[in-house]
Each structure stands twice: as C-alpha cells, then as structure tokens.
Amino acid sequence: MRGRKPIQRQINADHSHVCFKPCGIKRSDLERVILQEDEMEALRLADYEGLYQQECADKMGISRTTFSRLIESARKKIADALLHTKAIRIAKN
C-alpha cells in the first residue's frame, strides 16, 4: 500500500546555494543542520513577511497544520544551530 501523493509546494526562490556558519571556525570542523527549502520558505513567509499561518499555508499550497509542522521544525533547527555552534545549510527537498 502506498501513501498519499506528495503535494507540490510553492517555493518563492531557490535558497539551496545559501550556507551559514559561525565565525572563526572552519566549515569542515562544524556539525551541520540541514534546513529543507520548504522550511526556509515557511520562515520567510512567517518571520520575514510577517504573515499569519493560514496566509502562509495558502501561499505555499499546503494545509495550515502542515505549515505549522514546517515552521516548528525550521525554528527548532535554527535554534539548535545558534545554540550549539553548527553550520546551517539549505537543501532542495
């Protein structure tokens, strides 16, 4: 039995070439946190654009509960990287 077909999410821009790392530490010495492109888009819409979750979900073409899971995951990954001196890489889904 197969699960539901994944919904194509609307992503505004390709951020997969973006990487952040703490100053003064070689990238090869750092643990990495991988932020998926849909998590990055969720951060952009909610935190940068300041939209409500339902508006963000509508723009991405997903449910509000799915958006809520994405933004929670993205924020947790960012906090982990900042608190534990990890590099952040944005990857395509």
Phi and psi restraints in degrees (range 20) as a CNS / XPLOR table:
assign (resid 1 and name C) (resid 2 and name N)
       (resid 2 and name CA) (resid 2 and name C) 1.0 -105.7 20.0 2
assign (resid 2 and name N) (resid 2 and name CA)
       (resid 2 and name C) (resid 3 and name N) 1.0 151.4 20.0 2
assign (resid 2 and name C) (resid 3 and name N)
       (resid 3 and name CA) (resid 3 and name C) 1.0 -77.4 20.0 2
assign (resid 3 and name N) (resid 3 and name CA)
       (resid 3 and name C) (resid 4 and name N) 1.0 -175.5 20.0 2
assign (resid 3 and name C) (resid 4 and name N)
       (resid 4 and name CA) (resid 4 and name C) 1.0 -65.9 20.0 2
assign (resid 4 and name N) (resid 4 and name CA)
       (resid 4 and name C) (resid 5 and name N) 1.0 149.5 20.0 2
assign (resid 4 and name C) (resid 5 and name N)
       (resid 5 and name CA) (resid 5 and name C) 1.0 -68.5 20.0 2
assign (resid 5 and name N) (resid 5 and name CA)
       (resid 5 and name C) (resid 6 and name N) 1.0 131.0 20.0 2
assign (resid 5 and name C) (resid 6 and name N)
       (resid 6 and name CA) (resid 6 and name C) 1.0 -62.9 20.0 2
assign (resid 6 and name N) (resid 6 and name CA)
       (resid 6 and name C) (resid 7 and name N) 1.0 140.2 20.0 2
assign (resid 6 and name C) (resid 7 and name N)
       (resid 7 and name CA) (resid 7 and name C) 1.0 -80.7 20.0 2
assign (resid 7 and name N) (resid 7 and name CA)
       (resid 7 and name C) (resid 8 and name N) 1.0 134.6 20.0 2
assign (resid 7 and name C) (resid 8 and name N)
       (resid 8 and name CA) (resid 8 and name C) 1.0 -70.2 20.0 2
assign (resid 8 and name N) (resid 8 and name CA)
       (resid 8 and name C) (resid 9 and name N) 1.0 120.2 20.0 2
assign (resid 8 and name C) (resid 9 and name N)
       (resid 9 and name CA) (resid 9 and name C) 1.0 -91.4 20.0 2
assign (resid 9 and name N) (resid 9 and name CA)
       (resid 9 and name C) (resid 10 and name N) 1.0 142.4 20.0 2
assign (resid 9 and name C) (resid 10 and name N)
       (resid 10 and name CA) (resid 10 and name C) 1.0 -83.4 20.0 2
assign (resid 10 and name N) (resid 10 and name CA)
       (resid 10 and name C) (resid 11 and name N) 1.0 115.8 20.0 2
assign (resid 10 and name C) (resid 11 and name N)
       (resid 11 and name CA) (resid 11 and name C) 1.0 -115.6 20.0 2
assign (resid 11 and name N) (resid 11 and name CA)
       (resid 11 and name C) (resid 12 and name N) 1.0 126.2 20.0 2
assign (resid 11 and name C) (resid 12 and name N)
       (resid 12 and name CA) (resid 12 and name C) 1.0 -68.7 20.0 2
assign (resid 12 and name N) (resid 12 and name CA)
       (resid 12 and name C) (resid 13 and name N) 1.0 -40.4 20.0 2
assign (resid 12 and name C) (resid 13 and name N)
       (resid 13 and name CA) (resid 13 and name C) 1.0 -147.1 20.0 2
assign (resid 13 and name N) (resid 13 and name CA)
       (resid 13 and name C) (resid 14 and name N) 1.0 157.0 20.0 2
assign (resid 13 and name C) (resid 14 and name N)
       (resid 14 and name CA) (resid 14 and name C) 1.0 -87.8 20.0 2
assign (resid 14 and name N) (resid 14 and name CA)
       (resid 14 and name C) (resid 15 and name N) 1.0 113.1 20.0 2
assign (resid 14 and name C) (resid 15 and name N)
       (resid 15 and name CA) (resid 15 and name C) 1.0 -106.8 20.0 2
assign (resid 15 and name N) (resid 15 and name CA)
       (resid 15 and name C) (resid 16 and name N) 1.0 11.8 20.0 2
assign (resid 15 and name C) (resid 16 and name N)
       (resid 16 and name CA) (resid 16 and name C) 1.0 -66.8 20.0 2
assign (resid 16 and name N) (resid 16 and name CA)
       (resid 16 and name C) (resid 17 and name N) 1.0 -14.1 20.0 2
assign (resid 16 and name C) (resid 17 and name N)
       (resid 17 and name CA) (resid 17 and name C) 1.0 -88.8 20.0 2
assign (resid 17 and name N) (resid 17 and name CA)
       (resid 17 and name C) (resid 18 and name N) 1.0 0.8 20.0 2
assign (resid 17 and name C) (resid 18 and name N)
       (resid 18 and name CA) (resid 18 and name C) 1.0 -94.9 20.0 2
assign (resid 18 and name N) (resid 18 and name CA)
       (resid 18 and name C) (resid 19 and name N) 1.0 136.8 20.0 2
assign (resid 18 and name C) (resid 19 and name N)
       (resid 19 and name CA) (resid 19 and name C) 1.0 -144.6 20.0 2
assign (resid 19 and name N) (resid 19 and name CA)
       (resid 19 and name C) (resid 20 and name N) 1.0 141.5 20.0 2
assign (resid 19 and name C) (resid 20 and name N)
       (resid 20 and name CA) (resid 20 and name C) 1.0 -123.7 20.0 2
assign (resid 20 and name N) (resid 20 and name CA)
       (resid 20 and name C) (resid 21 and name N) 1.0 145.1 20.0 2
assign (resid 20 and name C) (resid 21 and name N)
       (resid 21 and name CA) (resid 21 and name C) 1.0 -146.8 20.0 2
assign (resid 21 and name N) (resid 21 and name CA)
       (resid 21 and name C) (resid 22 and name N) 1.0 155.6 20.0 2
assign (resid 21 and name C) (resid 22 and name N)
       (resid 22 and name CA) (resid 22 and name C) 1.0 -64.4 20.0 2
assign (resid 22 and name N) (resid 22 and name CA)
       (resid 22 and name C) (resid 23 and name N) 1.0 147.8 20.0 2
assign (resid 22 and name C) (resid 23 and name N)
       (resid 23 and name CA) (resid 23 and name C) 1.0 -67.9 20.0 2
assign (resid 23 and name N) (resid 23 and name CA)
       (resid 23 and name C) (resid 24 and name N) 1.0 145.6 20.0 2
assign (resid 23 and name C) (resid 24 and name N)
       (resid 24 and name CA) (resid 24 and name C) 1.0 78.4 20.0 2
assign (resid 24 and name N) (resid 24 and name CA)
       (resid 24 and name C) (resid 25 and name N) 1.0 4.4 20.0 2
assign (resid 24 and name C) (resid 25 and name N)
       (resid 25 and name CA) (resid 25 and name C) 1.0 -123.8 20.0 2
assign (resid 25 and name N) (resid 25 and name CA)
       (resid 25 and name C) (resid 26 and name N) 1.0 130.6 20.0 2
assign (resid 25 and name C) (resid 26 and name N)
       (resid 26 and name CA) (resid 26 and name C) 1.0 -63.8 20.0 2
assign (resid 26 and name N) (resid 26 and name CA)
       (resid 26 and name C) (resid 27 and name N) 1.0 139.7 20.0 2
assign (resid 26 and name C) (resid 27 and name N)
       (resid 27 and name CA) (resid 27 and name C) 1.0 -57.3 20.0 2
assign (resid 27 and name N) (resid 27 and name CA)
       (resid 27 and name C) (resid 28 and name N) 1.0 -36.1 20.0 2
assign (resid 27 and name C) (resid 28 and name N)
       (resid 28 and name CA) (resid 28 and name C) 1.0 -66.3 20.0 2
assign (resid 28 and name N) (resid 28 and name CA)
       (resid 28 and name C) (resid 29 and name N) 1.0 -18.9 20.0 2
assign (resid 28 and name C) (resid 29 and name N)
       (resid 29 and name CA) (resid 29 and name C) 1.0 -92.0 20.0 2
assign (resid 29 and name N) (resid 29 and name CA)
       (resid 29 and name C) (resid 30 and name N) 1.0 -2.4 20.0 2
assign (resid 29 and name C) (resid 30 and name N)
       (resid 30 and name CA) (resid 30 and name C) 1.0 -102.7 20.0 2
assign (resid 30 and name N) (resid 30 and name CA)
       (resid 30 and name C) (resid 31 and name N) 1.0 143.3 20.0 2
assign (resid 30 and name C) (resid 31 and name N)
       (resid 31 and name CA) (resid 31 and name C) 1.0 -72.9 20.0 2
assign (resid 31 and name N) (resid 31 and name CA)
       (resid 31 and name C) (resid 32 and name N) 1.0 153.6 20.0 2
assign (resid 31 and name C) (resid 32 and name N)
       (resid 32 and name CA) (resid 32 and name C) 1.0 -118.4 20.0 2
assign (resid 32 and name N) (resid 32 and name CA)
       (resid 32 and name C) (resid 33 and name N) 1.0 146.6 20.0 2
assign (resid 32 and name C) (resid 33 and name N)
       (resid 33 and name CA) (resid 33 and name C) 1.0 -110.3 20.0 2
assign (resid 33 and name N) (resid 33 and name CA)
       (resid 33 and name C) (resid 34 and name N) 1.0 128.4 20.0 2
assign (resid 33 and name C) (resid 34 and name N)
       (resid 34 and name CA) (resid 34 and name C) 1.0 -99.7 20.0 2
assign (resid 34 and name N) (resid 34 and name CA)
       (resid 34 and name C) (resid 35 and name N) 1.0 118.8 20.0 2
assign (resid 34 and name C) (resid 35 and name N)
       (resid 35 and name CA) (resid 35 and name C) 1.0 -101.3 20.0 2
assign (resid 35 and name N) (resid 35 and name CA)
       (resid 35 and name C) (resid 36 and name N) 1.0 120.6 20.0 2
assign (resid 35 and name C) (resid 36 and name N)
       (resid 36 and name CA) (resid 36 and name C) 1.0 -72.6 20.0 2
assign (resid 36 and name N) (resid 36 and name CA)
       (resid 36 and name C) (resid 37 and name N) 1.0 154.4 20.0 2
assign (resid 36 and name C) (resid 37 and name N)
       (resid 37 and name CA) (resid 37 and name C) 1.0 -61.7 20.0 2
assign (resid 37 and name N) (resid 37 and name CA)
       (resid 37 and name C) (resid 38 and name N) 1.0 -32.1 20.0 2
assign (resid 37 and name C) (resid 38 and name N)
       (resid 38 and name CA) (resid 38 and name C) 1.0 -71.9 20.0 2
assign (resid 38 and name N) (resid 38 and name CA)
       (resid 38 and name C) (resid 39 and name N) 1.0 -30.4 20.0 2
assign (resid 38 and name C) (resid 39 and name N)
       (resid 39 and name CA) (resid 39 and name C) 1.0 -68.7 20.0 2
assign (resid 39 and name N) (resid 39 and name CA)
       (resid 39 and name C) (resid 40 and name N) 1.0 -38.9 20.0 2
assign (resid 39 and name C) (resid 40 and name N)
       (resid 40 and name CA) (resid 40 and name C) 1.0 -63.7 20.0 2
assign (resid 40 and name N) (resid 40 and name CA)
       (resid 40 and name C) (resid 41 and name N) 1.0 -41.9 20.0 2
assign (resid 40 and name C) (resid 41 and name N)
       (resid 41 and name CA) (resid 41 and name C) 1.0 -64.2 20.0 2
assign (resid 41 and name N) (resid 41 and name CA)
       (resid 41 and name C) (resid 42 and name N) 1.0 -39.3 20.0 2
assign (resid 41 and name C) (resid 42 and name N)
       (resid 42 and name CA) (resid 42 and name C) 1.0 -61.5 20.0 2
assign (resid 42 and name N) (resid 42 and name CA)
       (resid 42 and name C) (resid 43 and name N) 1.0 -43.8 20.0 2
assign (resid 42 and name C) (resid 43 and name N)
       (resid 43 and name CA) (resid 43 and name C) 1.0 -62.0 20.0 2
assign (resid 43 and name N) (resid 43 and name CA)
       (resid 43 and name C) (resid 44 and name N) 1.0 -43.0 20.0 2
assign (resid 43 and name C) (resid 44 and name N)
       (resid 44 and name CA) (resid 44 and name C) 1.0 -61.2 20.0 2
assign (resid 44 and name N) (resid 44 and name CA)
       (resid 44 and name C) (resid 45 and name N) 1.0 -47.4 20.0 2
assign (resid 44 and name C) (resid 45 and name N)
       (resid 45 and name CA) (resid 45 and name C) 1.0 -68.5 20.0 2
assign (resid 45 and name N) (resid 45 and name CA)
       (resid 45 and name C) (resid 46 and name N) 1.0 -46.1 20.0 2
assign (resid 45 and name C) (resid 46 and name N)
       (resid 46 and name CA) (resid 46 and name C) 1.0 -77.8 20.0 2
assign (resid 46 and name N) (resid 46 and name CA)
       (resid 46 and name C) (resid 47 and name N) 1.0 -48.7 20.0 2
assign (resid 46 and name C) (resid 47 and name N)
       (resid 47 and name CA) (resid 47 and name C) 1.0 -92.1 20.0 2
assign (resid 47 and name N) (resid 47 and name CA)
       (resid 47 and name C) (resid 48 and name N) 1.0 -36.2 20.0 2
assign (resid 47 and name C) (resid 48 and name N)
       (resid 48 and name CA) (resid 48 and name C) 1.0 -87.4 20.0 2
assign (resid 48 and name N) (resid 48 and name CA)
       (resid 48 and name C) (resid 49 and name N) 1.0 -48.2 20.0 2
assign (resid 48 and name C) (resid 49 and name N)
       (resid 49 and name CA) (resid 49 and name C) 1.0 -79.4 20.0 2
assign (resid 49 and name N) (resid 49 and name CA)
       (resid 49 and name C) (resid 50 and name N) 1.0 -21.8 20.0 2
assign (resid 49 and name C) (resid 50 and name N)
       (resid 50 and name CA) (resid 50 and name C) 1.0 73.4 20.0 2
assign (resid 50 and name N) (resid 50 and name CA)
       (resid 50 and name C) (resid 51 and name N) 1.0 27.6 20.0 2
assign (resid 50 and name C) (resid 51 and name N)
       (resid 51 and name CA) (resid 51 and name C) 1.0 -83.1 20.0 2
assign (resid 51 and name N) (resid 51 and name CA)
       (resid 51 and name C) (resid 52 and name N) 1.0 156.8 20.0 2
assign (resid 51 and name C) (resid 52 and name N)
       (resid 52 and name CA) (resid 52 and name C) 1.0 -73.2 20.0 2
assign (resid 52 and name N) (resid 52 and name CA)
       (resid 52 and name C) (resid 53 and name N) 1.0 156.8 20.0 2
assign (resid 52 and name C) (resid 53 and name N)
       (resid 53 and name CA) (resid 53 and name C) 1.0 -57.1 20.0 2
assign (resid 53 and name N) (resid 53 and name CA)
       (resid 53 and name C) (resid 54 and name N) 1.0 -40.5 20.0 2
assign (resid 53 and name C) (resid 54 and name N)
       (resid 54 and name CA) (resid 54 and name C) 1.0 -65.0 20.0 2
assign (resid 54 and name N) (resid 54 and name CA)
       (resid 54 and name C) (resid 55 and name N) 1.0 -39.6 20.0 2
assign (resid 54 and name C) (resid 55 and name N)
       (resid 55 and name CA) (resid 55 and name C) 1.0 -63.2 20.0 2
assign (resid 55 and name N) (resid 55 and name CA)
       (resid 55 and name C) (resid 56 and name N) 1.0 -42.3 20.0 2
assign (resid 55 and name C) (resid 56 and name N)
       (resid 56 and name CA) (resid 56 and name C) 1.0 -62.0 20.0 2
assign (resid 56 and name N) (resid 56 and name CA)
       (resid 56 and name C) (resid 57 and name N) 1.0 -47.3 20.0 2
assign (resid 56 and name C) (resid 57 and name N)
       (resid 57 and name CA) (resid 57 and name C) 1.0 -59.4 20.0 2
assign (resid 57 and name N) (resid 57 and name CA)
       (resid 57 and name C) (resid 58 and name N) 1.0 -43.0 20.0 2
assign (resid 57 and name C) (resid 58 and name N)
       (resid 58 and name CA) (resid 58 and name C) 1.0 -61.9 20.0 2
assign (resid 58 and name N) (resid 58 and name CA)
       (resid 58 and name C) (resid 59 and name N) 1.0 -43.6 20.0 2
assign (resid 58 and name C) (resid 59 and name N)
       (resid 59 and name CA) (resid 59 and name C) 1.0 -64.2 20.0 2
assign (resid 59 and name N) (resid 59 and name CA)
       (resid 59 and name C) (resid 60 and name N) 1.0 -34.3 20.0 2
assign (resid 59 and name C) (resid 60 and name N)
       (resid 60 and name CA) (resid 60 and name C) 1.0 -86.9 20.0 2
assign (resid 60 and name N) (resid 60 and name CA)
       (resid 60 and name C) (resid 61 and name N) 1.0 -10.3 20.0 2
assign (resid 60 and name C) (resid 61 and name N)
       (resid 61 and name CA) (resid 61 and name C) 1.0 74.4 20.0 2
assign (resid 61 and name N) (resid 61 and name CA)
       (resid 61 and name C) (resid 62 and name N) 1.0 33.4 20.0 2
assign (resid 61 and name C) (resid 62 and name N)
       (resid 62 and name CA) (resid 62 and name C) 1.0 -131.3 20.0 2
assign (resid 62 and name N) (resid 62 and name CA)
       (resid 62 and name C) (resid 63 and name N) 1.0 171.4 20.0 2
assign (resid 62 and name C) (resid 63 and name N)
       (resid 63 and name CA) (resid 63 and name C) 1.0 -75.5 20.0 2
assign (resid 63 and name N) (resid 63 and name CA)
       (resid 63 and name C) (resid 64 and name N) 1.0 161.3 20.0 2
assign (resid 63 and name C) (resid 64 and name N)
       (resid 64 and name CA) (resid 64 and name C) 1.0 -65.9 20.0 2
assign (resid 64 and name N) (resid 64 and name CA)
       (resid 64 and name C) (resid 65 and name N) 1.0 -35.9 20.0 2
assign (resid 64 and name C) (resid 65 and name N)
       (resid 65 and name CA) (resid 65 and name C) 1.0 -67.2 20.0 2
assign (resid 65 and name N) (resid 65 and name CA)
       (resid 65 and name C) (resid 66 and name N) 1.0 -37.6 20.0 2
assign (resid 65 and name C) (resid 66 and name N)
       (resid 66 and name CA) (resid 66 and name C) 1.0 -64.8 20.0 2
assign (resid 66 and name N) (resid 66 and name CA)
       (resid 66 and name C) (resid 67 and name N) 1.0 -42.8 20.0 2
assign (resid 66 and name C) (resid 67 and name N)
       (resid 67 and name CA) (resid 67 and name C) 1.0 -60.7 20.0 2
assign (resid 67 and name N) (resid 67 and name CA)
       (resid 67 and name C) (resid 68 and name N) 1.0 -42.5 20.0 2
assign (resid 67 and name C) (resid 68 and name N)
       (resid 68 and name CA) (resid 68 and name C) 1.0 -59.4 20.0 2
assign (resid 68 and name N) (resid 68 and name CA)
       (resid 68 and name C) (resid 69 and name N) 1.0 -42.4 20.0 2
assign (resid 68 and name C) (resid 69 and name N)
       (resid 69 and name CA) (resid 69 and name C) 1.0 -64.9 20.0 2
assign (resid 69 and name N) (resid 69 and name CA)
       (resid 69 and name C) (resid 70 and name N) 1.0 -40.6 20.0 2
assign (resid 69 and name C) (resid 70 and name N)
       (resid 70 and name CA) (resid 70 and name C) 1.0 -62.8 20.0 2
assign (resid 70 and name N) (resid 70 and name CA)
       (resid 70 and name C) (resid 71 and name N) 1.0 -47.7 20.0 2
assign (resid 70 and name C) (resid 71 and name N)
       (resid 71 and name CA) (resid 71 and name C) 1.0 -68.6 20.0 2
assign (resid 71 and name N) (resid 71 and name CA)
       (resid 71 and name C) (resid 72 and name N) 1.0 -37.0 20.0 2
assign (resid 71 and name C) (resid 72 and name N)
       (resid 72 and name CA) (resid 72 and name C) 1.0 -63.8 20.0 2
assign (resid 72 and name N) (resid 72 and name CA)
       (resid 72 and name C) (resid 73 and name N) 1.0 -44.6 20.0 2
assign (resid 72 and name C) (resid 73 and name N)
       (resid 73 and name CA) (resid 73 and name C) 1.0 -63.0 20.0 2
assign (resid 73 and name N) (resid 73 and name CA)
       (resid 73 and name C) (resid 74 and name N) 1.0 -44.7 20.0 2
assign (resid 73 and name C) (resid 74 and name N)
       (resid 74 and name CA) (resid 74 and name C) 1.0 -62.5 20.0 2
assign (resid 74 and name N) (resid 74 and name CA)
       (resid 74 and name C) (resid 75 and name N) 1.0 -45.9 20.0 2
assign (resid 74 and name C) (resid 75 and name N)
       (resid 75 and name CA) (resid 75 and name C) 1.0 -64.5 20.0 2
assign (resid 75 and name N) (resid 75 and name CA)
       (resid 75 and name C) (resid 76 and name N) 1.0 -38.2 20.0 2
assign (resid 75 and name C) (resid 76 and name N)
       (resid 76 and name CA) (resid 76 and name C) 1.0 -65.1 20.0 2
assign (resid 76 and name N) (resid 76 and name CA)
       (resid 76 and name C) (resid 77 and name N) 1.0 -41.5 20.0 2
assign (resid 76 and name C) (resid 77 and name N)
       (resid 77 and name CA) (resid 77 and name C) 1.0 -64.4 20.0 2
assign (resid 77 and name N) (resid 77 and name CA)
       (resid 77 and name C) (resid 78 and name N) 1.0 -43.0 20.0 2
assign (resid 77 and name C) (resid 78 and name N)
       (resid 78 and name CA) (resid 78 and name C) 1.0 -63.2 20.0 2
assign (resid 78 and name N) (resid 78 and name CA)
       (resid 78 and name C) (resid 79 and name N) 1.0 -45.3 20.0 2
assign (resid 78 and name C) (resid 79 and name N)
       (resid 79 and name CA) (resid 79 and name C) 1.0 -61.7 20.0 2
assign (resid 79 and name N) (resid 79 and name CA)
       (resid 79 and name C) (resid 80 and name N) 1.0 -42.2 20.0 2
assign (resid 79 and name C) (resid 80 and name N)
       (resid 80 and name CA) (resid 80 and name C) 1.0 -59.4 20.0 2
assign (resid 80 and name N) (resid 80 and name CA)
       (resid 80 and name C) (resid 81 and name N) 1.0 -46.1 20.0 2
assign (resid 80 and name C) (resid 81 and name N)
       (resid 81 and name CA) (resid 81 and name C) 1.0 -63.4 20.0 2
assign (resid 81 and name N) (resid 81 and name CA)
       (resid 81 and name C) (resid 82 and name N) 1.0 -43.1 20.0 2
assign (resid 81 and name C) (resid 82 and name N)
       (resid 82 and name CA) (resid 82 and name C) 1.0 -69.4 20.0 2
assign (resid 82 and name N) (resid 82 and name CA)
       (resid 82 and name C) (resid 83 and name N) 1.0 -40.6 20.0 2
assign (resid 82 and name C) (resid 83 and name N)
       (resid 83 and name CA) (resid 83 and name C) 1.0 -77.2 20.0 2
assign (resid 83 and name N) (resid 83 and name CA)
       (resid 83 and name C) (resid 84 and name N) 1.0 -27.0 20.0 2
assign (resid 83 and name C) (resid 84 and name N)
       (resid 84 and name CA) (resid 84 and name C) 1.0 -118.1 20.0 2
assign (resid 84 and name N) (resid 84 and name CA)
       (resid 84 and name C) (resid 85 and name N) 1.0 21.6 20.0 2
assign (resid 84 and name C) (resid 85 and name N)
       (resid 85 and name CA) (resid 85 and name C) 1.0 51.4 20.0 2
assign (resid 85 and name N) (resid 85 and name CA)
       (resid 85 and name C) (resid 86 and name N) 1.0 58.5 20.0 2
assign (resid 85 and name C) (resid 86 and name N)
       (resid 86 and name CA) (resid 86 and name C) 1.0 -115.3 20.0 2
assign (resid 86 and name N) (resid 86 and name CA)
       (resid 86 and name C) (resid 87 and name N) 1.0 152.8 20.0 2
assign (resid 86 and name C) (resid 87 and name N)
       (resid 87 and name CA) (resid 87 and name C) 1.0 -78.0 20.0 2
assign (resid 87 and name N) (resid 87 and name CA)
       (resid 87 and name C) (resid 88 and name N) 1.0 153.2 20.0 2
assign (resid 87 and name C) (resid 88 and name N)
       (resid 88 and name CA) (resid 88 and name C) 1.0 -117.8 20.0 2
assign (resid 88 and name N) (resid 88 and name CA)
       (resid 88 and name C) (resid 89 and name N) 1.0 125.6 20.0 2
assign (resid 88 and name C) (resid 89 and name N)
       (resid 89 and name CA) (resid 89 and name C) 1.0 -121.4 20.0 2
assign (resid 89 and name N) (resid 89 and name CA)
       (resid 89 and name C) (resid 90 and name N) 1.0 138.5 20.0 2
assign (resid 89 and name C) (resid 90 and name N)
       (resid 90 and name CA) (resid 90 and name C) 1.0 -104.1 20.0 2
assign (resid 90 and name N) (resid 90 and name CA)
       (resid 90 and name C) (resid 91 and name N) 1.0 124.5 20.0 2
assign (resid 90 and name C) (resid 91 and name N)
       (resid 91 and name CA) (resid 91 and name C) 1.0 -117.4 20.0 2
assign (resid 91 and name N) (resid 91 and name CA)
       (resid 91 and name C) (resid 92 and name N) 1.0 151.1 20.0 2
assign (resid 91 and name C) (resid 92 and name N)
       (resid 92 and name CA) (resid 92 and name C) 1.0 -70.4 20.0 2
assign (resid 92 and name N) (resid 92 and name CA)
       (resid 92 and name C) (resid 93 and name N) 1.0 147.4 20.0 2
